[in-house]
């Protein structure tokens, strides 16, 4: 029993770890509530058992670190710092995108090196200095604290107890047990902002560990999917093609954080940054893309555009690439549809190939080859610290299309306009902005300069399309609005006009006649059938269904619904029925048995 003999020093350590657990939980909750300590106290007053439960969870995490590492103080220090980093990451994500941190976001840890490039300039020197001081103080404290000797059996016991309590907590919360409910916990997966604000970070984050993308619809079966397939298969073929082109090259160009900054009310620019787009949009199909995201989560816009599956049905905060698609062997998409028609499928992304697991997701979707930043060593960067330019990305796409000896689908995701908008990152700003607060002026003018460069790249693309012998159609759109200072959008009044916070520029170019009918506002899920119709290609049954939904709900988003005549506040029975069919097929493809893969594609 001498191995388990307690000591005062060990008792003080355990008491310190318990206190540390409460402090960490308070801090991470403050990070979730914009560092408003009164809001944290109000939350604790209403949800004290959730606060106690989360604090005990952190206590056992610190205890586990303490027991595992040789120095009993070093372990908790490491654990403390990791939780602090988690809270800071949550705070930064919320201030940038308006969304809390989710478990699947941690998959980006493997991209820490590239993330540091993306966030360069976003962390103030003062914050870095304070972090250094905190680490130095912890090291000094570790050296000064009295040593505690704990025999191996006691270490093993503490480790086992900690591991058991941590695992039990995760099972209790993620399994939505009766005991978790008795603590006033409710997994509000359909509204993650409320989920985190009501349950607190620890319970909400843990509850998301076993989150499905979407719940099984009532009546799901093979027969129900067969009935949906038969209904839409019987619809007649429709086409808006001016010129029938059997197998044109198709280029998707999803441009990072691109929207039209001239739409911001109250701000006057010294020159039009989008001269080409504004001149050309009346002569070719153009309009707006209703992005399901704001300020980030590029992969979700890409997911919609490639698969035709809508984020509207998925759990709030979902990232299908990281939660589901990466685990699949195949998923029907525009890629697989065109591959069956004799196309080759290429992907280009001038950045790290592992971001959002693209290197693993693209083969699932059917891409033959993926060109990433590592394959573009000589590509132009406007400045050494900048991203590969949009023009260089377009040049790579044109090179691939000209070299192809078969019809080609090429999907490209650019990076030039990614935040931070540090002055000089893409060369000198040539356009000034009036009407914006001085604190935000440099960032806005830098972003406007970026859009000007994209506009020039798009003009270059139009000219190069004329030099490609094969019929080629190019679909250009912005993935989401940029993560500019929130005050810019607040001053514009867009916090109450969510449609404007989610509309990016959409334009379709071609080297053959595709007419100039306006596109209006479209969700990315409809881009596949839209380009098929413009080029006169036969629609698979799945695209026929999407066209029916598009006719009723061209803008389908959790943030705002756009009908044929404008924004909607409610759905008609016909629209509800269409969405029920859509939801059933989406569930089948993502979480169900995949019957629609054979029946509708």
ZAZAKE-965611 format. One record per residue (C-alpha): residue in one letter; x, y, z. Coordinates in steps of 0.05 Angstrom, whole numbers. Each point is the difference from the previous one (the first is absolute). Layout:
N
res / px / py / pz
A / X / Y / Z
...
***
This chain:
601
res / px / py / pz
X / 0 / 0 / 0
X / 61 / 46 / 6
X / -5 / 10 / -76
X / -67 / 35 / 10
X / 18 / 40 / 61
X / -28 / 71 / -7
X / 41 / 62 / 13
X / -14 / 73 / 12
X / 37 / 20 / -63
X / -41 / -47 / -42
X / -63 / 26 / 33
X / 18 / 71 / -16
X / 16 / -20 / -72
X / -68 / -33 / -8
X / -34 / 61 / 30
X / 39 / 44 / -49
X / -21 / -44 / -59
X / -73 / 4 / 22
X / 4 / 75 / 4
X / 36 / 0 / -68
X / -58 / -39 / -30
X / -50 / 54 / 22
X / 46 / 55 / -25
X / 9 / -33 / -68
X / -74 / -11 / -8
X / -14 / 73 / 17
X / 52 / 22 / -51
X / -23 / -44 / -57
X / -72 / 22 / 13
X / 22 / 72 / -1
X / 33 / -13 / -67
X / -67 / -26 / -25
X / -35 / 64 / 24
X / 46 / 52 / -31
X / 41 / 5 / 65
X / -60 / 31 / 35
X / 10 / -23 / 73
X / -69 / 24 / 22
X / -31 / -44 / -53
X / 40 / -59 / 28
X / -25 / 14 / 70
X / -71 / 5 / -25
X / 8 / -67 / -36
X / 29 / -33 / 63
X / -59 / 26 / 40
X / -49 / -33 / -47
X / 40 / -63 / -16
X / 43 / -12 / 62
X / -2 / -76 / -7
X / 26 / 5 / -71
X / 56 / 45 / 26
X / 17 / -48 / 56
X / -1 / -60 / -48
X / 45 / 34 / -51
X / 48 / 23 / 55
X / 6 / -71 / 28
X / 14 / -24 / -71
X / 59 / 48 / -5
X / 23 / -21 / 70
X / 6 / -72 / -23
X / 34 / 22 / -64
X / 52 / 38 / 41
X / 7 / -59 / 48
X / 12 / -48 / -58
X / 55 / 45 / -28
X / 30 / 5 / 70
X / 1 / -76 / 11
X / 26 / -18 / -69
X / 59 / 48 / -5
X / 60 / -11 / 47
X / -6 / 69 / 32
X / -67 / 8 / 35
X / 1 / 75 / -14
X / 21 / -3 / -73
X / -60 / -41 / -21
X / -53 / 49 / 25
X / 40 / 58 / -29
X / -1 / -33 / -69
X / -74 / -16 / 7
X / -15 / 70 / 24
X / 35 / 31 / -61
X / -36 / -47 / -48
X / -68 / 19 / 27
X / 20 / 74 / -3
X / 18 / -9 / -73
X / -67 / -35 / -12
X / -36 / 59 / 31
X / 40 / 50 / -42
X / -15 / -39 / -63
X / -74 / 0 / 17
X / 1 / 75 / 13
X / 37 / 16 / -65
X / -46 / -45 / -41
X / -62 / 32 / 30
X / 25 / 71 / -12
X / 19 / -18 / -72
X / -57 / -44 / -24
X / -53 / 7 / 54
X / 2 / -75 / 14
X / 28 / -38 / 61
X / 55 / -52 / -3
X / -23 / -71 / -18
X / 36 / -66 / 11
X / 12 / -10 / -74
X / 35 / 68 / -3
X / 57 / -32 / 38
X / 17 / -42 / -61
X / 33 / 64 / -26
X / 53 / -7 / 54
X / 39 / -42 / -50
X / 3 / 63 / -43
X / 30 / 42 / 56
X / 57 / 24 / -44
X / -45 / 24 / -55
X / -50 / 29 / 50
X / 55 / 43 / 28
X / 10 / 30 / -69
X / -75 / 13 / -7
X / -5 / 34 / 68
X / 65 / 39 / -6
X / -13 / 72 / 21
X / -65 / -17 / 36
X / 33 / -9 / 68
X / 25 / 64 / 32
X / 72 / 7 / 26
X / -29 / 15 / 68
X / -36 / -68 / 2
X / 64 / -35 / -21
X / 39 / 37 / 54
X / -51 / -19 / 54
X / 2 / -72 / -22
X / 76 / -1 / 7
X / -6 / 30 / 69
X / -52 / -51 / 22
X / 43 / -58 / -25
X / 61 / 29 / 35
X / -39 / 8 / 65
X / -24 / -72 / -3
X / 71 / -25 / -11
X / 25 / 42 / 59
X / -57 / -27 / 44
X / 15 / -72 / -19
X / 72 / 10 / 22
X / -20 / 31 / 67
X / -56 / -47 / 21
X / 19 / -55 / 51
X / 10 / -69 / -30
X / -51 / -54 / 12
X / 18 / -73 / -4
X / -56 / -47 / -20
X / 11 / -75 / -7
X / -18 / -35 / -64
X / -62 / -37 / 27
X / -31 / 65 / 22
X / 17 / 32 / -67
X / -34 / -58 / -35
X / -61 / 6 / 45
X / -6 / 75 / -13
X / 8 / -12 / -75
X / -54 / -54 / 0
X / -49 / 41 / 40
X / 12 / 62 / -44
X / -7 / -40 / -64
X / -64 / -33 / 25
X / -31 / 66 / 20
X / 19 / 34 / -65
X / -28 / -58 / -41
X / -62 / -3 / 42
X / -12 / 75 / -9
X / 6 / -7 / -76
X / -47 / -59 / -2
X / -49 / 35 / 46
X / -4 / 63 / -42
X / 8 / -26 / -71
X / -49 / -56 / 15
X / -51 / 51 / 26
X / -12 / -42 / 63
X / -54 / 13 / 52
X / 54 / 23 / 49
X / 24 / 52 / -50
X / -72 / 24 / -8
X / -7 / 6 / 76
X / 57 / 50 / -2
X / -43 / 43 / -46
X / 39 / -21 / -62
X / -37 / -2 / -67
X / 38 / -14 / -65
X / -27 / 56 / -45
X / 37 / -26 / -61
X / -46 / 37 / -49
X / 24 / 68 / 27
X / 72 / -3 / 23
X / 4 / 72 / 23
X / -57 / -13 / 49
X / 31 / -67 / 16
X / 65 / 31 / 23
X / -31 / 60 / 35
X / -51 / -42 / 38
X / 41 / -62 / 17
X / 69 / 31 / 5
X / 61 / -16 / -42
X / 19 / -66 / 35
X / -68 / -34 / -6
X / -16 / 27 / -69
X / 69 / -19 / -28
X / -4 / -69 / 31
X / -71 / -11 / -24
X / 23 / 13 / -72
X / 49 / -58 / 2
X / -54 / -49 / -23
X / -40 / 46 / -44
X / -31 / -26 / -64
X / -2 / 46 / -60
X / -76 / -7 / -3
X / -53 / -41 / 34
X / -36 / -56 / -36
X / -65 / 25 / -32
X / -64 / -34 / 18
X / -17 / -56 / -49
X / 70 / -9 / -27
X / 6 / -65 / -40
X / 21 / -26 / -68
X / -72 / 5 / -23
X / -5 / 73 / 19
X / 64 / 17 / -39
X / -24 / -41 / -59
X / -65 / 39 / 0
X / 37 / 67 / 0
X / 46 / -24 / -56
X / -60 / -23 / -43
X / -36 / 67 / 11
X / 58 / 43 / -25
X / 24 / -48 / -53
X / -66 / 7 / -36
X / 9 / 75 / -8
X / 15 / 24 / -71
X / 69 / 26 / -20
X / 7 / 76 / 1
X / 57 / 42 / -25
X / 17 / 74 / -3
X / 58 / -10 / -48
X / 9 / 51 / -55
X / 48 / -49 / -35
X / -2 / -75 / 13
X / 70 / -23 / 20
X / 5 / -74 / 13
X / 62 / -3 / 45
X / 30 / 68 / 15
X / 57 / 10 / 49
X / -28 / 25 / 66
X / 40 / 45 / 46
X / -24 / 14 / 71
X / 38 / 59 / 31
X / -18 / 10 / 73
X / 34 / 64 / 22
X / 20 / 9 / 72
X / -39 / 53 / 38
X / -22 / 37 / -63
X / -60 / 46 / -1
X / -17 / 67 / -30
X / 25 / 54 / 49
X / -36 / 54 / -39
X / -65 / -27 / 30
X / 19 / 27 / 70
X / -44 / 61 / 12
X / 31 / 63 / 27
X / 69 / -17 / -27
X / 28 / 37 / -61
X / 58 / -30 / -39
X / 47 / 43 / -41
X / -5 / -49 / -58
X / -41 / -61 / -20
X / 40 / -62 / 20
X / -45 / -46 / -42
X / 2 / 36 / -67
X / -1 / -64 / -41
X / -55 / -35 / 40
X / -45 / 61 / 0
X / 10 / 9 / -75
X / -9 / -73 / -18
X / -55 / -22 / 47
X / -55 / 25 / -47
X / 27 / -40 / -59
X / 6 / -68 / 33
X / -40 / -39 / 53
X / 16 / 31 / 67
X / -30 / 14 / 68
X / 15 / -17 / 72
X / 18 / -64 / 37
X / -36 / -8 / 67
X / 57 / -28 / 41
X / -19 / -45 / 59
X / 61 / 30 / 37
X / 28 / 66 / 23
X / 73 / 16 / 10
X / 24 / -72 / -3
X / -16 / -74 / -9
X / 17 / 1 / -74
X / -5 / -76 / -4
X / -76 / 3 / 12
X / -11 / 45 / -61
X / 44 / -46 / -41
X / -39 / -61 / 27
X / -66 / 29 / -24
X / 27 / 20 / -68
X / 31 / -68 / -15
X / -52 / -47 / 30
X / -65 / 40 / -7
X / -14 / -18 / 73
X / -23 / 59 / 42
X / 27 / 24 / 67
X / -71 / 21 / 15
X / -17 / -70 / 26
X / 64 / -12 / 39
X / 13 / 11 / 73
X / 21 / 71 / 18
X / 75 / 8 / -5
X / 10 / -64 / -41
X / 60 / -8 / -46
X / -17 / -62 / -42
X / 70 / -7 / -29
X / 28 / -11 / 69
X / -57 / -36 / 34
X / -25 / -47 / -53
X / 27 / 3 / -72
X / 71 / -16 / 21
X / -25 / -66 / 28
X / -37 / -20 / -63
X / 24 / -40 / -59
X / -41 / 39 / -51
X / -53 / 54 / -4
X / -39 / 19 / -63
X / 17 / 70 / -25
X / 8 / 40 / -63
X / 68 / -33 / -4
X / -27 / -71 / -2
X / -56 / 20 / -48
X / 49 / 29 / -50
X / 50 / -57 / 10
X / -54 / -48 / -23
X / -8 / 43 / -63
X / 73 / -6 / -19
X / 29 / 61 / 35
X / 65 / 5 / 38
X / -7 / 37 / 67
X / 54 / 45 / 27
X / 5 / 42 / 63
X / 45 / 60 / 12
X / 10 / 35 / 67
X / 61 / 44 / 8
X / 9 / -15 / 74
X / 11 / -58 / 48
X / -32 / -63 / -29
X / -19 / -26 / 69
X / -45 / 59 / 19
X / -70 / -26 / 13
X / 28 / -69 / -19
X / -4 / 18 / -74
X / 55 / -49 / -16
X / -44 / -56 / 27
X / -69 / 28 / -19
X / 14 / 14 / -73
X / 13 / -74 / -18
X / -66 / -17 / 35
X / -36 / 49 / -46
X / 35 / -29 / -61
X / 56 / 48 / -18
X / 56 / -30 / -42
X / 54 / 50 / 21
X / 10 / 54 / 52
X / 49 / 58 / -12
X / 16 / 37 / 65
X / 50 / 52 / 23
X / 57 / -50 / 3
X / -9 / -12 / -75
X / 1 / 74 / -15
X / 69 / 21 / 25
X / 10 / 51 / -55
X / -70 / 31 / 2
X / -4 / 75 / 8
X / -10 / 32 / 68
X / -12 / 75 / -4
X / 45 / 8 / 61
X / 46 / -53 / 31
X / -46 / -6 / 61
X / -64 / -2 / -41
X / -40 / -59 / -23
X / 5 / -26 / -71
X / -37 / 52 / -41
X / -68 / -12 / -34
X / 32 / 15 / -67
X / 53 / -54 / 11
X / -55 / -49 / 19
X / -39 / 18 / -64
X / 64 / -10 / -40
X / 8 / -70 / 29
X / -73 / -17 / -16
X / 7 / 25 / -72
X / 64 / -40 / -8
X / -35 / -64 / 24
X / -60 / 12 / -46
X / 44 / 12 / -61
X / 41 / -62 / 14
X / -61 / -45 / 7
X / -17 / -48 / -56
X / -67 / -20 / 30
X / -59 / 42 / 27
X / 22 / 27 / 67
X / -34 / 22 / 64
X / 48 / 44 / 40
X / -18 / 24 / 69
X / 43 / 56 / 28
X / 0 / 32 / 69
X / 42 / 63 / 6
X / 34 / 32 / 60
X / 21 / 71 / -19
X / -55 / 35 / 39
X / 7 / -38 / 65
X / 5 / 40 / 64
X / 37 / 33 / 34
X / -5 / 63 / -42
X / 67 / 28 / 19
X / 19 / 63 / -38
X / 51 / -15 / -54
X / -10 / -75 / 0
X / -23 / 1 / -73
X / 39 / 63 / -20
X / -18 / 73 / 11
X / -73 / 20 / 7
X / -21 / 41 / -61
X / -72 / 14 / 21
X / -20 / 43 / 60
X / -64 / -7 / 40
X / -40 / 56 / 31
X / -55 / -9 / 52
X / 35 / -55 / 39
X / 26 / 9 / 70
X / 75 / 15 / 3
X / 15 / -64 / 41
X / -27 / -43 / -57
X / 22 / 41 / -60
X / 65 / -37 / -16
X / -33 / -68 / 4
X / -58 / 19 / -45
X / 45 / 34 / -51
X / 46 / -61 / 0
X / -60 / -45 / -13
X / -25 / 46 / -55
X / 69 / -4 / -32
X / -4 / -76 / 3
X / -68 / 0 / -36
X / 30 / 45 / -54
X / 54 / -52 / -13
X / -53 / -54 / -3
X / -40 / 41 / -50
X / 62 / 6 / -43
X / 11 / -76 / 5
X / -72 / -12 / -23
X / 9 / 47 / -59
X / 62 / -40 / -17
X / -40 / -64 / 5
X / -52 / 26 / -49
X / 55 / 16 / -51
X / 34 / -67 / 9
X / -65 / -39 / -9
X / -2 / 26 / -72
X / 68 / -34 / -13
X / -24 / -69 / 21
X / -23 / -41 / -60
X / -49 / -44 / 38
X / -67 / 30 / 23
X / 12 / 23 / 72
X / -46 / 29 / 53
X / 26 / 32 / 64
X / -41 / 11 / 64
X / 29 / 53 / 46
X / -25 / 15 / 71
X / 23 / 24 / 68
X / -4 / -51 / 56
X / -21 / 48 / 55
X / 7 / 73 / 23
X / 68 / 18 / 29
X / 15 / 2 / 75
X / 7 / 75 / 1
X / -9 / 37 / 66
X / -71 / -14 / 23
X / -13 / 75 / 8
X / 3 / 10 / -75
X / -60 / -46 / -10
X / -36 / 29 / 61
X / 8 / 71 / -26
X / -27 / -24 / -67
X / -63 / -26 / 35
X / 13 / -70 / -24
X / -8 / -33 / 68
X / -75 / 8 / -13
X / 6 / -16 / -75
X / 29 / -70 / 2
X / -11 / -11 / -74
X / 52 / 53 / -15
X / 49 / -32 / 49
X / -4 / -65 / -40
X / -4 / 24 / -73
X / 65 / -6 / -39
X / 12 / 14 / -74
X / -19 / -55 / -50
X / 17 / 3 / -74
X / 4 / -51 / -57
X / 46 / 9 / -59
X / 8 / -42 / -63
X / 33 / -2 / -68
X / -67 / -18 / -32
X / -69 / 32 / 4
X / -33 / -10 / 67
X / -45 / 61 / -3
X / -5 / 53 / 53
X / -60 / -18 / 42
X / 11 / 23 / 72
X / 10 / -54 / 52
X / -31 / 38 / 58
X / 22 / -27 / 68
X / 19 / -74 / 1
X / 24 / -48 / 53
X / 64 / -37 / -18
X / -37 / -67 / -1
X / -33 / 22 / -66
X / 64 / 16 / -38
X / 6 / -69 / -30
X / -69 / -2 / -33
X / 6 / 74 / -19
X / 64 / -12 / -41
X / -29 / -65 / -30
X / -61 / 38 / -25
X / 42 / 57 / -28
X / 42 / -48 / -41
X / -59 / -45 / -20
X / 23 / -62 / 38
X / -49 / -53 / 23
X / -20 / 6 / 73
X / 4 / -62 / 45
X / -61 / -13 / 42
X / 33 / 32 / 61
X / 11 / 65 / -38
X / -72 / -1 / -24
X / -20 / -1 / 73
X / 47 / 58 / 15
X / -30 / 40 / -57
X / -69 / -9 / 30
X / 24 / 25 / 68
X / 38 / 57 / -34
X / -63 / 24 / -35
X / -34 / 8 / 68
X / 59 / 16 / 45
X / 59 / 26 / -40
X / 32 / 23 / 65
X / 0 / -56 / 51
X / 38 / 17 / 64
X / -10 / -3 / 75
X / 14 / 74 / 3
X / -51 / 22 / -52
X / -48 / -31 / -49
X / -8 / 31 / -69
X / -60 / -18 / -43
X / -14 / 16 / -73
X / -27 / 69 / 20
X / 46 / 18 / 58
X / 13 / -18 / 73
X / -47 / -49 / 34
X / -24 / -2 / 72
X / -38 / -65 / -7
X / -5 / -60 / -47
X / -60 / -23 / -41
X / -23 / -73 / 4
X / 30 / -11 / -70
X / 67 / 28 / 23
X / -2 / -42 / 63
X / -13 / -63 / -42
X / 59 / 15 / -45
X / 46 / 10 / 59
X / -24 / -65 / 31
X / 21 / -37 / -63
X / 66 / 37 / -2
X / 13 / -15 / 74
X / -16 / -74 / -10
X / 49 / -7 / -58
X / 54 / 40 / 37
X / -7 / -44 / 62
X / 3 / -62 / -44
X / 65 / 22 / -33
X / 36 / 25 / 63
X / -25 / -42 / 58
X / -46 / -53 / -30
X / 9 / -59 / -47
X / 15 / 39 / -63
X / -58 / -26 / -42
X / -3 / 65 / -39
X / 71 / -9 / -26
X / -26 / -52 / -49
X / -71 / 26 / -9
X / 12 / 75 / -13
X / 70 / 8 / -29
***
